[in-house]
Amino acid sequence: MSTKKRKLFVRLYPSYLIITITSLVALSWYYAKTSKDFFLHQEKENLEVRAQFIYKDIQHALEQKSFFLVEQFCIEVGKRTHTRITVVSKSGNVVAETDEDRDDMSNHKNRPEIKVALAGEVGSSIRYSSTLSENMMYVAVPVLIEGEVAGVIRTSIPVNAIDQSVRGIYIDTFLGCVFIVILIVIISFFVAKRITAPLEELKRGVANVASGGFETQLPIPEIAEFADLAHSVNDMAGQLTQHISEITEQNNERTAILSSMHEGVLAVDNSGKIISINKAARRLFNTTKEAKGQNLHCTIRNTSLHEFVDDILIKRKKLGKEFEFYNAGNRIIDAKGTILRDADENAIGALIVFNDVTQIRKLENFRREFVANVSHEIRTPLTVIMGSVEALLDGALKDPVDSEHFMKSIAKHSERLNALVGDILDLSKVERLNQGEELEVYDYSVSSLVNTVRDLCLEKAIEKEIPL
């Protein structure tokens, strides 16, 4: 299952944005949280300072147990500092309150910040106030008299005031983030383009080289890694140009040699598909140039040839065979085949060379027939000559009429023997012509040839009562 291919820019650009924006959001969140904690800490210290500001007066009033004066003092200071001030006795009862009637307030001994202050430490907490119905920040400072906790001064402000301050920071931070994100989007776009643009140029150049433009020289980018890649591709293109030139030259030489051969040459692979076939073989088997890559059994329909090729591929040795092929007449093909091997000596198919020996075999048959016929034809004139000579020796030589008859017979059949010897010499000339010698041409009287043939056949024609 293939995965969907995406461009480097599409992979790189969103990655930049995601990493940068994620980092920015995390930093902004950390900054906002830190800012809020800082404000809360500052407000806590401010509330503690305000409590310390009235500490002496509250300590003195508690010593005198003047709770009315304590409350009046707290109300006055609370209005000036916009702070809620609550004074709690050691027993947890509210003895002074700036914002509510202290008589309506419950015991504060179990409030978190009060418990810490009654233990002698400065306590603080942020929680919901059921009295004011809102979240408040409380800071409780213990009031010591003669080393013992006599009461607690608690200062508090609404958390909403802190939230408003922090909200302003959030808004400023958000606007800053938006501006930075826009800036990052623009910068990342140009940075990604700067990285991918050289790759796009390299890609176009490599595609041009792949399509055959080996003379193409890729531009050298400024990025070192891309520059090395461009140099490598340029070197590769140069080497490919040289190698292809050499291969083309070798292929042209091989094609010229194969095309110039009178013998047919056929190469097939181990599966019987045609690897190469030269012009002579195509002409011999009446096939087309498109036969390359086709199955031999489908291209050349000859069982003897198929069996011969299969024997070479199976037996893995040199073989020879003659077979008949019917193509514009009956032809006799002499085939010699061997195993085709690659540079590593691995058998990759079979190589067969074909010779059309039809004419040679016809001449051989003609010679055999001619020799048989000549041998038969020679007997007749020899028999006649020998008989005539015997008759002359037996006394016919003394009779002028018989002597002339037998002498003419000897002369006629001697000419016939001479003609047969001439035919044998002519056959020898034809064989030498087939071996590359030129045939001697000269003028000859057709009527003389016809008369000689008539004279040779006349005797048999008379015997068989055939008129000539």
Protein Blocks (a to p, Z undefined) as FASTA:
>chain_A
ZZddddfklmmmmmmmmmmmmmmmmmmmmmmmmmmmmmmmmmmmmmmmmmmmmmmmmmmm
mmnopaklmmmmmmmmmmmnopacddddfkopafbdfkbcfklpccfklgmklmmmmnop
acddddddfklopacddddddddeehiafbdcdddddfklmmmmmmmmmmmmmmmmmmmm
mmmmmmmmmmmmmmmmmmmmmmmmmmmmmnopambccdddfblklmmmmmmmmmmmmmmm
mmmmmmmmmmmmmmmmmmmpmbdcddddfkopafbdcfklmmmnopafklgopafklmmg
cfklmmmmmmmmmnopacdddddddeeiaadddddddddddfkopafbdcdddddfklmm
mmmmmmmmmmmmmmmmmmmmmmmmmmmmmmmmnopmmpmklmmmmmmmmmmmmmmmmmmm
mmmmmmmmmmmmmnopacddddddfklmmmmmmmmmmmmmmmnopaZZ
